[in-house]
Amino acid sequence: MKQNLKITGIMFYYYFICKRKLWYFRNEIQMESNSEAVEIGKLIDEKSYKRDRKHIMINETINIDFMRNRKVIHEIKKSDSMEEASIWQVKYYIYYLKKHGVEDIKAILDYPKLKKRVDVELNKDDEEEIEKILLEIEKIVRDQKMPSIIDSKICKKCSYYELCYI
Ligand code: SF4
């Protein structure tokens, strides 16, 4: 099956966080959140990296937090609790750019509050994995039936909590 749905970086991230959240998001059920986490995220974003060009949206698909030189993209996170999802999100950015002719890109996950950085690169196996995941994402979001709730500690902070549990 050929993947032909536009799959954004945030959808790719949600695939790793919760497939139901991905389904809600793609099916245009979007909840406003005024949680403290969102506010902290905005503050980090505004106060950090003032020198850099920020929020580079490409084809309305991937939204790069900033680039410090032409070959390194940066993704800013406030916590490393979802690190696997964050790593795959930026691998997807590198993959997407490569598919559009921009080669040899690397990425860095920045955690300003933790004073931590993680280097991320894309290898051949990752590319194959991403292609499988893209097909899976398309299947999930096109399905009439939403995925099951995950009953995880992350649910309490999720903007869809009320829809899932109340
Ligand atoms: S509340 Fe939990 S199960 Fe529901 S969408 Fe959010 S993370 Fe997924």
Backbone and ligand atoms as CSV (ligand in chain L), in Angstrom:
chain,resi,resn,atom,element,x,y,z
A,1,MET,N,N,0.842,-1.194,0.000
A,1,MET,CA,C,0.000,0.000,0.000
A,1,MET,C,C,0.883,1.252,0.000
A,2,LYS,N,N,0.525,2.218,-0.857
A,2,LYS,CA,C,1.306,3.447,-0.924
A,2,LYS,C,C,0.705,4.476,0.041
A,3,GLN,N,N,1.582,5.126,0.818
A,3,GLN,CA,C,1.106,6.134,1.761
A,3,GLN,C,C,0.881,7.449,1.022
A,4,ASN,N,N,-0.324,8.021,1.107
A,4,ASN,CA,C,-0.532,9.275,0.399
A,4,ASN,C,C,-1.230,10.350,1.230
A,5,LEU,N,N,-1.438,10.090,2.499
A,5,LEU,CA,C,-2.024,11.098,3.387
A,5,LEU,C,C,-0.912,12.037,3.864
A,6,LYS,N,N,-1.242,13.334,4.039
A,6,LYS,CA,C,-0.217,14.235,4.601
A,6,LYS,C,C,-0.054,13.923,6.079
A,7,ILE,N,N,1.138,13.522,6.452
A,7,ILE,CA,C,1.389,13.148,7.844
A,7,ILE,C,C,2.381,14.151,8.437
A,8,THR,N,N,1.895,14.907,9.405
A,8,THR,CA,C,2.717,15.977,9.974
A,8,THR,C,C,3.622,15.424,11.079
A,9,GLY,N,N,4.580,16.266,11.455
A,9,GLY,CA,C,5.493,15.878,12.534
A,9,GLY,C,C,4.763,15.596,13.830
A,10,ILE,N,N,3.726,16.384,14.107
A,10,ILE,CA,C,2.996,16.180,15.369
A,10,ILE,C,C,2.221,14.858,15.325
A,11,MET,N,N,1.714,14.489,14.155
A,11,MET,CA,C,1.035,13.195,14.034
A,11,MET,C,C,2.032,12.060,14.273
A,12,PHE,N,N,3.220,12.226,13.734
A,12,PHE,CA,C,4.248,11.193,13.906
A,12,PHE,C,C,4.596,11.053,15.396
A,13,TYR,N,N,4.673,12.184,16.073
A,13,TYR,CA,C,4.948,12.202,17.521
A,13,TYR,C,C,3.814,11.503,18.274
A,14,TYR,N,N,2.586,11.854,17.947
A,14,TYR,CA,C,1.451,11.260,18.656
A,14,TYR,C,C,1.369,9.752,18.447
A,15,TYR,N,N,1.814,9.281,17.315
A,15,TYR,CA,C,1.819,7.828,17.076
A,15,TYR,C,C,2.545,7.112,18.218
A,16,PHE,N,N,3.620,7.725,18.702
A,16,PHE,CA,C,4.398,7.101,19.774
A,16,PHE,C,C,3.810,7.382,21.157
A,17,ILE,N,N,3.058,8.469,21.274
A,17,ILE,CA,C,2.487,8.826,22.581
A,17,ILE,C,C,1.213,8.012,22.833
A,18,CYS,N,N,0.298,8.072,21.880
A,18,CYS,CA,C,-0.989,7.375,22.040
A,18,CYS,C,C,-1.708,7.383,20.685
A,19,LYS,N,N,-2.084,6.195,20.231
A,19,LYS,CA,C,-2.697,6.096,18.898
A,19,LYS,C,C,-4.107,6.706,18.887
A,20,ARG,N,N,-4.736,6.692,20.024
A,20,ARG,CA,C,-6.072,7.314,20.108
A,20,ARG,C,C,-5.955,8.845,19.987
A,21,LYS,N,N,-4.946,9.380,20.628
A,21,LYS,CA,C,-4.694,10.825,20.529
A,21,LYS,C,C,-4.431,11.210,19.069
A,22,LEU,N,N,-3.653,10.384,18.398
A,22,LEU,CA,C,-3.391,10.592,16.969
A,22,LEU,C,C,-4.705,10.588,16.189
A,23,TRP,N,N,-5.559,9.655,16.488
A,23,TRP,CA,C,-6.850,9.533,15.785
A,23,TRP,C,C,-7.703,10.780,16.021
A,24,TYR,N,N,-7.801,11.195,17.289
A,24,TYR,CA,C,-8.580,12.401,17.605
A,24,TYR,C,C,-8.032,13.598,16.823
A,25,PHE,N,N,-6.736,13.731,16.899
A,25,PHE,CA,C,-6.089,14.905,16.299
A,25,PHE,C,C,-6.353,14.959,14.799
A,26,ARG,N,N,-6.165,13.852,14.121
A,26,ARG,CA,C,-6.312,13.841,12.663
A,26,ARG,C,C,-7.780,13.959,12.245
A,27,ASN,N,N,-8.650,13.511,13.132
A,27,ASN,CA,C,-10.068,13.608,12.811
A,27,ASN,C,C,-10.657,14.930,13.297
A,28,GLU,N,N,-9.756,15.876,13.501
A,28,GLU,CA,C,-10.114,17.264,13.780
A,28,GLU,C,C,-10.907,17.463,15.050
A,29,ILE,N,N,-10.635,16.633,16.015
A,29,ILE,CA,C,-11.163,16.872,17.350
A,29,ILE,C,C,-9.990,17.465,18.116
A,30,GLN,N,N,-9.963,18.782,18.213
A,30,GLN,CA,C,-8.819,19.423,18.855
A,30,GLN,C,C,-9.293,20.175,20.076
A,31,MET,N,N,-8.646,19.897,21.182
A,31,MET,CA,C,-9.063,20.491,22.458
A,31,MET,C,C,-8.096,21.611,22.813
A,32,GLU,N,N,-8.665,22.710,23.279
A,32,GLU,CA,C,-7.822,23.782,23.799
A,32,GLU,C,C,-7.225,23.310,25.109
A,33,SER,N,N,-5.999,23.677,25.340
A,33,SER,CA,C,-5.417,23.340,26.631
A,33,SER,C,C,-4.778,24.575,27.234
A,34,ASN,N,N,-5.103,24.838,28.478
A,34,ASN,CA,C,-4.422,25.947,29.146
A,34,ASN,C,C,-3.621,25.403,30.321
A,35,SER,N,N,-3.179,24.141,30.153
A,35,SER,CA,C,-2.467,23.513,31.257
A,35,SER,C,C,-1.136,24.213,31.494
A,36,GLU,N,N,-0.620,24.012,32.677
A,36,GLU,CA,C,0.655,24.617,33.038
A,36,GLU,C,C,1.747,24.153,32.091
A,37,ALA,N,N,1.670,22.888,31.685
A,37,ALA,CA,C,2.706,22.343,30.791
A,37,ALA,C,C,2.796,23.142,29.500
A,38,VAL,N,N,1.634,23.489,28.951
A,38,VAL,CA,C,1.622,24.244,27.698
A,38,VAL,C,C,2.224,25.626,27.929
A,39,GLU,N,N,1.851,26.247,29.052
A,39,GLU,CA,C,2.374,27.583,29.357
A,39,GLU,C,C,3.886,27.557,29.531
A,40,ILE,N,N,4.396,26.555,30.235
A,40,ILE,CA,C,5.849,26.454,30.432
A,40,ILE,C,C,6.537,26.275,29.081
A,41,GLY,N,N,5.940,25.436,28.243
A,41,GLY,CA,C,6.500,25.209,26.909
A,41,GLY,C,C,6.624,26.506,26.134
A,42,LYS,N,N,5.591,27.345,26.216
A,42,LYS,CA,C,5.609,28.621,25.483
A,42,LYS,C,C,6.697,29.540,26.036
A,43,LEU,N,N,6.817,29.549,27.366
A,43,LEU,CA,C,7.820,30.417,27.978
A,43,LEU,C,C,9.229,30.010,27.562
A,44,ILE,N,N,9.489,28.714,27.579
A,44,ILE,CA,C,10.810,28.224,27.158
A,44,ILE,C,C,11.068,28.684,25.733
A,45,ASP,N,N,10.045,28.517,24.927
A,45,ASP,CA,C,10.166,28.857,23.517
A,45,ASP,C,C,10.497,30.327,23.323
A,46,GLU,N,N,9.825,31.188,24.100
A,46,GLU,CA,C,10.023,32.627,23.916
A,46,GLU,C,C,11.360,33.097,24.470
A,47,LYS,N,N,11.798,32.491,25.580
A,47,LYS,CA,C,12.982,33.016,26.260
A,47,LYS,C,C,14.284,32.411,25.741
A,48,SER,N,N,14.191,31.239,25.136
A,48,SER,CA,C,15.417,30.567,24.736
A,48,SER,C,C,15.731,30.848,23.278
A,49,TYR,N,N,16.991,30.751,22.980
A,49,TYR,CA,C,17.440,30.764,21.581
A,49,TYR,C,C,16.975,32.006,20.824
A,50,LYS,N,N,17.121,33.151,21.469
A,50,LYS,CA,C,16.608,34.381,20.853
A,50,LYS,C,C,17.285,34.705,19.527
A,51,ARG,N,N,18.536,34.259,19.395
A,51,ARG,CA,C,19.305,34.634,18.203
A,51,ARG,C,C,18.846,33.881,16.960
A,52,ASP,N,N,18.139,32.784,17.156
A,52,ASP,CA,C,17.918,31.877,16.030
A,52,ASP,C,C,16.593,32.105,15.325
A,53,ARG,N,N,16.572,31.691,14.065
A,53,ARG,CA,C,15.331,31.750,13.311
A,53,ARG,C,C,14.444,30.593,13.772
A,54,LYS,N,N,13.222,30.927,14.183
A,54,LYS,CA,C,12.415,29.887,14.819
A,54,LYS,C,C,11.171,29.542,14.010
A,55,HIS,N,N,10.658,28.359,14.294
A,55,HIS,CA,C,9.397,27.885,13.719
A,55,HIS,C,C,9.406,27.918,12.192
A,56,ILE,N,N,10.193,27.046,11.636
A,56,ILE,CA,C,10.293,26.986,10.183
A,56,ILE,C,C,9.322,25.893,9.713
A,57,MET,N,N,8.196,26.343,9.193
A,57,MET,CA,C,7.168,25.398,8.748
A,57,MET,C,C,7.444,25.020,7.296
A,58,ILE,N,N,7.489,23.723,7.028
A,58,ILE,CA,C,7.784,23.274,5.670
A,58,ILE,C,C,6.595,22.480,5.141
A,59,ASN,N,N,6.028,22.963,4.057
A,59,ASN,CA,C,4.883,22.315,3.398
A,59,ASN,C,C,3.727,22.039,4.361
A,60,GLU,N,N,3.615,22.850,5.392
A,60,GLU,CA,C,2.597,22.633,6.427
A,60,GLU,C,C,2.624,21.206,6.949
A,61,THR,N,N,3.808,20.639,6.968
A,61,THR,CA,C,3.939,19.244,7.383
A,61,THR,C,C,4.888,19.106,8.564
A,62,ILE,N,N,6.052,19.687,8.436
A,62,ILE,CA,C,6.967,19.639,9.578
A,62,ILE,C,C,7.275,21.067,10.020
A,63,ASN,N,N,7.361,21.235,11.332
A,63,ASN,CA,C,7.558,22.571,11.907
A,63,ASN,C,C,8.825,22.521,12.757
A,64,ILE,N,N,9.912,22.997,12.169
A,64,ILE,CA,C,11.214,22.900,12.835
A,64,ILE,C,C,11.334,24.048,13.838
A,65,ASP,N,N,11.689,23.709,15.084
A,65,ASP,CA,C,11.768,24.757,16.113
A,65,ASP,C,C,12.783,25.822,15.718
A,66,PHE,N,N,14.009,25.406,15.386
A,66,PHE,CA,C,14.958,26.365,14.813
A,66,PHE,C,C,16.119,25.626,14.168
A,67,MET,N,N,16.860,26.344,13.336
A,67,MET,CA,C,18.075,25.795,12.715
A,67,MET,C,C,19.229,26.698,13.103
A,68,ARG,N,N,20.332,26.070,13.570
A,68,ARG,CA,C,21.458,26.914,13.985
A,68,ARG,C,C,22.473,27.040,12.852
A,69,ASN,N,N,22.588,26.047,12.043
A,69,ASN,CA,C,23.272,26.254,10.779
A,69,ASN,C,C,22.467,25.466,9.762
A,70,ARG,N,N,22.885,25.457,8.535
A,70,ARG,CA,C,22.009,24.894,7.505
A,70,ARG,C,C,21.845,23.380,7.602
A,71,LYS,N,N,22.648,22.736,8.416
A,71,LYS,CA,C,22.606,21.276,8.454
A,71,LYS,C,C,22.093,20.705,9.780
A,72,VAL,N,N,21.775,21.550,10.742
A,72,VAL,CA,C,21.351,21.018,12.049
A,72,VAL,C,C,20.019,21.631,12.465
A,73,ILE,N,N,19.033,20.747,12.608
A,73,ILE,CA,C,17.738,21.221,13.075
A,73,ILE,C,C,17.620,20.947,14.580
A,74,HIS,N,N,16.916,21.832,15.257
A,74,HIS,CA,C,16.769,21.713,16.711
A,74,HIS,C,C,15.297,21.588,17.078
A,75,GLU,N,N,15.041,20.707,18.022
A,75,GLU,CA,C,13.695,20.553,18.555
A,75,GLU,C,C,13.792,20.791,20.062
A,76,ILE,N,N,13.018,21.746,20.553
A,76,ILE,CA,C,13.094,22.104,21.981
A,76,ILE,C,C,12.011,21.361,22.754
A,77,LYS,N,N,12.417,20.713,23.825
A,77,LYS,CA,C,11.454,20.001,24.675
A,77,LYS,C,C,11.656,20.434,26.115
A,78,LYS,N,N,10.565,20.443,26.862
A,78,LYS,CA,C,10.725,20.876,28.247
A,78,LYS,C,C,11.086,19.718,29.176
A,79,SER,N,N,10.744,18.494,28.745
A,79,SER,CA,C,11.072,17.356,29.595
A,79,SER,C,C,11.476,16.191,28.709
A,80,ASP,N,N,12.241,15.262,29.288
A,80,ASP,CA,C,12.669,14.116,28.478
A,80,ASP,C,C,11.808,12.881,28.736
A,81,SER,N,N,10.619,13.087,29.311
A,81,SER,CA,C,9.786,11.936,29.658
A,81,SER,C,C,9.255,11.216,28.414
A,82,MET,N,N,9.185,11.908,27.290
A,82,MET,CA,C,8.691,11.293,26.053
A,82,MET,C,C,9.837,11.237,25.029
A,83,GLU,N,N,10.990,10.890,25.501
A,83,GLU,CA,C,12.168,11.021,24.635
A,83,GLU,C,C,12.114,10.146,23.385
A,84,GLU,N,N,11.611,8.931,23.519
A,84,GLU,CA,C,11.575,8.065,22.334
A,84,GLU,C,C,10.721,8.713,21.227
A,85,ALA,N,N,9.543,9.229,21.649
A,85,ALA,CA,C,8.660,9.879,20.671
A,85,ALA,C,C,9.347,11.095,20.057
A,86,SER,N,N,10.066,11.843,20.887
A,86,SER,CA,C,10.748,13.051,20.388
A,86,SER,C,C,11.851,12.679,19.393
A,87,ILE,N,N,12.581,11.619,19.706
A,87,ILE,CA,C,13.651,11.179,18.792
A,87,ILE,C,C,13.054,10.786,17.446
A,88,TRP,N,N,11.951,10.031,17.488
A,88,TRP,CA,C,11.338,9.618,16.220
A,88,TRP,C,C,10.739,10.807,15.470
A,89,GLN,N,N,10.237,11.758,16.208
A,89,GLN,CA,C,9.695,12.962,15.557
A,89,GLN,C,C,10.795,13.661,14.745
A,90,VAL,N,N,11.967,13.828,15.338
A,90,VAL,CA,C,13.012,14.539,14.579
A,90,VAL,C,C,13.634,13.643,13.505
A,91,LYS,N,N,13.634,12.332,13.749
A,91,LYS,CA,C,14.078,11.440,12.656
A,91,LYS,C,C,13.144,11.608,11.458
A,92,TYR,N,N,11.858,11.746,11.758
A,92,TYR,CA,C,10.892,11.963,10.669
A,92,TYR,C,C,11.179,13.274,9.938
A,93,TYR,N,N,11.547,14.309,10.685
A,93,TYR,CA,C,11.910,15.579,10.031
A,93,TYR,C,C,13.081,15.361,9.066
A,94,ILE,N,N,14.098,14.651,9.537
A,94,ILE,CA,C,15.277,14.417,8.683
A,94,ILE,C,C,14.863,13.609,7.448
A,95,TYR,N,N,14.049,12.580,7.693
A,95,TYR,CA,C,13.559,11.732,6.596
A,95,TYR,C,C,12.786,12.578,5.576
A,96,TYR,N,N,11.884,13.419,6.092
A,96,TYR,CA,C,11.041,14.235,5.214
A,96,TYR,C,C,11.901,15.165,4.352
A,97,LEU,N,N,12.872,15.791,4.998
A,97,LEU,CA,C,13.752,16.702,4.252
A,97,LEU,C,C,14.537,15.931,3.193
A,98,LYS,N,N,15.012,14.744,3.579
A,98,LYS,CA,C,15.774,13.924,2.615
A,98,LYS,C,C,14.914,13.576,1.401
A,99,LYS,N,N,13.658,13.209,1.667
A,99,LYS,CA,C,12.749,12.854,0.564
A,99,LYS,C,C,12.468,14.051,-0.337
A,100,HIS,N,N,12.699,15.252,0.182
A,100,HIS,CA,C,12.507,16.462,-0.622
A,100,HIS,C,C,13.842,17.039,-1.081
A,101,GLY,N,N,14.856,16.193,-1.089
A,101,GLY,CA,C,16.135,16.575,-1.701
A,101,GLY,C,C,17.120,17.289,-0.796
A,102,VAL,N,N,16.803,17.388,0.521
A,102,VAL,CA,C,17.739,18.066,1.430
A,102,VAL,C,C,18.486,16.983,2.217
A,103,GLU,N,N,19.724,16.757,1.850
A,103,GLU,CA,C,20.496,15.624,2.393
A,103,GLU,C,C,21.391,16.058,3.552
A,104,ASP,N,N,21.899,15.045,4.257
A,104,ASP,CA,C,22.927,15.230,5.305
A,104,ASP,C,C,22.509,16.144,6.449
A,105,ILE,N,N,21.251,16.061,6.816
A,105,ILE,CA,C,20.759,16.853,7.947
A,105,ILE,C,C,20.913,16.031,9.231
A,106,LYS,N,N,21.283,16.709,10.293
A,106,LYS,CA,C,21.306,16.089,11.620
A,106,LYS,C,C,20.344,16.870,12.502
A,107,ALA,N,N,20.054,16.289,13.667
A,107,ALA,CA,C,19.117,16.984,14.561
A,107,ALA,C,C,19.634,16.935,15.996
A,108,ILE,N,N,19.169,17.897,16.758
A,108,ILE,CA,C,19.482,17.918,18.192
A,108,ILE,C,C,18.185,18.156,18.953
A,109,LEU,N,N,17.959,17.304,19.948
A,109,LEU,CA,C,16.869,17.578,20.901
A,109,LEU,C,C,17.467,18.436,22.002
A,110,ASP,N,N,16.862,19.571,22.261
A,110,ASP,CA,C,17.347,20.474,23.309
A,110,ASP,C,C,16.369,20.478,24.472
A,111,TYR,N,N,16.906,20.294,25.666
A,111,TYR,CA,C,16.093,20.386,26.882
A,111,TYR,C,C,16.664,21.524,27.733
A,112,PRO,N,N,16.265,22.770,27.474
A,112,PRO,CA,C,16.896,23.887,28.189
A,112,PRO,C,C,16.746,23.809,29.704
A,113,LYS,N,N,15.592,23.335,30.173
A,113,LYS,CA,C,15.406,23.261,31.631
A,113,LYS,C,C,16.302,22.212,32.275
A,114,LEU,N,N,16.614,21.174,31.497
A,114,LEU,CA,C,17.441,20.084,32.034
A,114,LEU,C,C,18.911,20.271,31.685
A,115,LYS,N,N,19.204,21.282,30.895
A,115,LYS,CA,C,20.559,21.513,30.372
A,115,LYS,C,C,21.092,20.240,29.706
A,116,LYS,N,N,20.270,19.682,28.859
A,116,LYS,CA,C,20.610,18.409,28.211
A,116,LYS,C,C,20.368,18.518,26.713
A,117,ARG,N,N,21.196,17.808,25.936
A,117,ARG,CA,C,21.018,17.755,24.480
A,117,ARG,C,C,21.198,16.305,24.028
A,118,VAL,N,N,20.445,15.927,23.020
A,118,VAL,CA,C,20.589,14.581,22.453
A,118,VAL,C,C,20.768,14.722,20.947
A,119,ASP,N,N,21.846,14.151,20.439
A,119,ASP,CA,C,22.081,14.166,18.992
A,119,ASP,C,C,21.265,13.073,18.324
A,120,VAL,N,N,20.680,13.389,17.194
A,120,VAL,CA,C,19.849,12.407,16.484
A,120,VAL,C,C,20.264,12.360,15.014
A,121,GLU,N,N,20.459,11.130,14.531
A,121,GLU,CA,C,20.741,10.952,13.101
A,121,GLU,C,C,19.791,9.915,12.550
A,122,LEU,N,N,19.738,9.840,11.247
A,122,LEU,CA,C,18.829,8.895,10.577
A,122,LEU,C,C,19.668,7.861,9.835
A,123,ASN,N,N,19.387,6.562,10.092
A,123,ASN,CA,C,20.114,5.549,9.320
A,123,ASN,C,C,19.126,4.800,8.417
A,124,LYS,N,N,19.666,3.866,7.666
A,124,LYS,CA,C,18.850,3.145,6.672
A,124,LYS,C,C,17.693,2.389,7.345
A,125,ASP,N,N,18.008,1.732,8.476
A,125,ASP,CA,C,16.957,0.985,9.200
A,125,ASP,C,C,15.842,1.925,9.667
A,126,ASP,N,N,16.258,3.117,10.135
A,126,ASP,CA,C,15.251,4.103,10.572
A,126,ASP,C,C,14.327,4.464,9.413
A,127,GLU,N,N,14.915,4.627,8.240
A,127,GLU,CA,C,14.097,5.021,7.079
A,127,GLU,C,C,13.050,3.957,6.776
A,128,GLU,N,N,13.492,2.684,6.863
A,128,GLU,CA,C,12.530,1.584,6.609
A,128,GLU,C,C,11.444,1.585,7.675
A,129,GLU,N,N,11.852,1.814,8.915
A,129,GLU,CA,C,10.890,1.842,10.022
A,129,GLU,C,C,9.893,2.988,9.827
A,130,ILE,N,N,10.390,4.139,9.447
A,130,ILE,CA,C,9.512,5.299,9.236
A,130,ILE,C,C,8.499,4.998,8.140
A,131,GLU,N,N,8.940,4.323,7.082
A,131,GLU,CA,C,7.994,4.017,6.002
A,131,GLU,C,C,6.880,3.089,6.485
A,132,LYS,N,N,7.240,2.134,7.347
A,132,LYS,CA,C,6.208,1.237,7.923
A,132,LYS,C,C,5.264,2.042,8.812
A,133,ILE,N,N,5.841,2.925,9.629
A,133,ILE,CA,C,5.017,3.712,10.562
A,133,ILE,C,C,4.057,4.627,9.793
A,134,LEU,N,N,4.523,5.225,8.716
A,134,LEU,CA,C,3.651,6.111,7.924
A,134,LEU,C,C,2.423,5.355,7.427
A,135,LEU,N,N,2.641,4.118,7.000
A,135,LEU,CA,C,1.496,3.309,6.545
A,135,LEU,C,C,0.556,3.004,7.709
A,136,GLU,N,N,1.153,2.706,8.852
A,136,GLU,CA,C,0.324,2.408,10.034
A,136,GLU,C,C,-0.479,3.628,10.464
A,137,ILE,N,N,0.159,4.802,10.429
A,137,ILE,CA,C,-0.543,6.029,10.822
A,137,ILE,C,C,-1.734,6.242,9.891
A,138,GLU,N,N,-1.497,6.062,8.618
A,138,GLU,CA,C,-2.592,6.263,7.663
A,138,GLU,C,C,-3.754,5.311,7.961
A,139,LYS,N,N,-3.404,4.068,8.268
A,139,LYS,CA,C,-4.433,3.077,8.574
A,139,LYS,C,C,-5.209,3.487,9.833
A,140,ILE,N,N,-4.495,3.917,10.863
A,140,ILE,CA,C,-5.154,4.301,12.125
A,140,ILE,C,C,-6.123,5.455,11.910
A,141,VAL,N,N,-5.654,6.507,11.233
A,141,VAL,CA,C,-6.505,7.705,11.156
A,141,VAL,C,C,-7.663,7.548,10.176
A,142,ARG,N,N,-7.533,6.616,9.233
A,142,ARG,CA,C,-8.635,6.409,8.287
A,142,ARG,C,C,-9.688,5.450,8.854
A,143,ASP,N,N,-9.318,4.750,9.899
A,143,ASP,CA,C,-10.246,3.782,10.491
A,143,ASP,C,C,-11.430,4.521,11.127
A,144,GLN,N,N,-12.641,4.003,10.907
A,144,GLN,CA,C,-13.829,4.613,11.527
A,144,GLN,C,C,-13.797,4.463,13.043
A,145,LYS,N,N,-13.168,3.388,13.455
A,145,LYS,CA,C,-13.173,3.064,14.884
A,145,LYS,C,C,-11.921,3.652,15.541
A,146,MET,N,N,-12.123,4.392,16.622
A,146,MET,CA,C,-10.936,4.965,17.256
A,146,MET,C,C,-10.198,3.921,18.086
A,147,PRO,N,N,-8.888,4.054,18.215
A,147,PRO,CA,C,-8.115,3.090,19.026
A,147,PRO,C,C,-8.537,3.148,20.499
A,148,SER,N,N,-8.179,2.115,21.223
A,148,SER,CA,C,-8.568,2.016,22.641
A,148,SER,C,C,-7.833,3.044,23.490
A,149,ILE,N,N,-8.415,3.331,24.653
A,149,ILE,CA,C,-7.692,4.179,25.606
A,149,ILE,C,C,-6.476,3.407,26.136
A,150,ILE,N,N,-5.456,4.153,26.522
A,150,ILE,CA,C,-4.221,3.460,26.921
A,150,ILE,C,C,-4.077,3.332,28.433
A,151,ASP,N,N,-4.927,4.028,29.188
A,151,ASP,CA,C,-4.910,3.909,30.638
A,151,ASP,C,C,-3.489,4.079,31.208
A,152,SER,N,N,-2.917,5.205,30.873
A,152,SER,CA,C,-1.534,5.467,31.291
A,152,SER,C,C,-1.501,6.695,32.197
A,153,LYS,N,N,-0.404,6.851,32.900
A,153,LYS,CA,C,-0.296,8.049,33.764
A,153,LYS,C,C,-0.264,9.328,32.937
A,154,ILE,N,N,0.084,9.227,31.658
A,154,ILE,CA,C,0.104,10.447,30.825
A,154,ILE,C,C,-1.311,10.955,30.529
A,155,CYS,N,N,-2.319,10.087,30.688
A,155,CYS,CA,C,-3.695,10.478,30.327
A,155,CYS,C,C,-4.175,11.687,31.118
A,156,LYS,N,N,-3.782,11.761,32.380
A,156,LYS,CA,C,-4.276,12.864,33.227
A,156,LYS,C,C,-3.840,14.226,32.699
A,157,LYS,N,N,-2.723,14.258,31.979
A,157,LYS,CA,C,-2.239,15.546,31.454
A,157,LYS,C,C,-2.672,15.760,30.002
A,158,CYS,N,N,-3.384,14.799,29.453
A,158,CYS,CA,C,-3.739,14.864,28.029
A,158,CYS,C,C,-4.973,15.750,27.827
A,159,SER,N,N,-4.962,16.527,26.765
A,159,SER,CA,C,-6.102,17.426,26.514
A,159,SER,C,C,-7.377,16.656,26.151
A,160,TYR,N,N,-7.257,15.377,25.837
A,160,TYR,CA,C,-8.436,14.571,25.492
A,160,TYR,C,C,-8.957,13.762,26.682
A,161,TYR,N,N,-8.412,14.030,27.856
A,161,TYR,CA,C,-8.766,13.224,29.029
A,161,TYR,C,C,-10.279,13.111,29.213
A,162,GLU,N,N,-10.963,14.236,29.150
A,162,GLU,CA,C,-12.421,14.216,29.383
A,162,GLU,C,C,-13.127,13.348,28.354
A,163,LEU,N,N,-12.664,13.420,27.116
A,163,LEU,CA,C,-13.307,12.616,26.067
A,163,LEU,C,C,-13.104,11.127,26.302
A,164,CYS,N,N,-11.968,10.785,26.848
A,164,CYS,CA,C,-11.659,9.360,27.037
A,164,CYS,C,C,-12.265,8.772,28.297
A,165,TYR,N,N,-12.317,9.582,29.359
A,165,TYR,CA,C,-12.616,8.969,30.656
A,165,TYR,C,C,-13.879,9.476,31.341
A,166,ILE,N,N,-14.486,10.555,30.826
A,166,ILE,CA,C,-15.628,11.101,31.577
A,166,ILE,C,C,-16.927,10.970,30.772
L,1,SF4,S1,S,-6.424,10.584,27.536
L,1,SF4,FE1,FE,-4.973,8.881,27.337
L,1,SF4,S2,S,-6.032,7.391,26.022
L,1,SF4,FE2,FE,-7.061,9.357,25.779
L,1,SF4,S3,S,-6.112,10.301,24.010
L,1,SF4,FE3,FE,-5.065,11.063,25.830
L,1,SF4,S4,S,-3.315,9.739,26.120
L,1,SF4,FE4,FE,-4.720,8.691,24.732
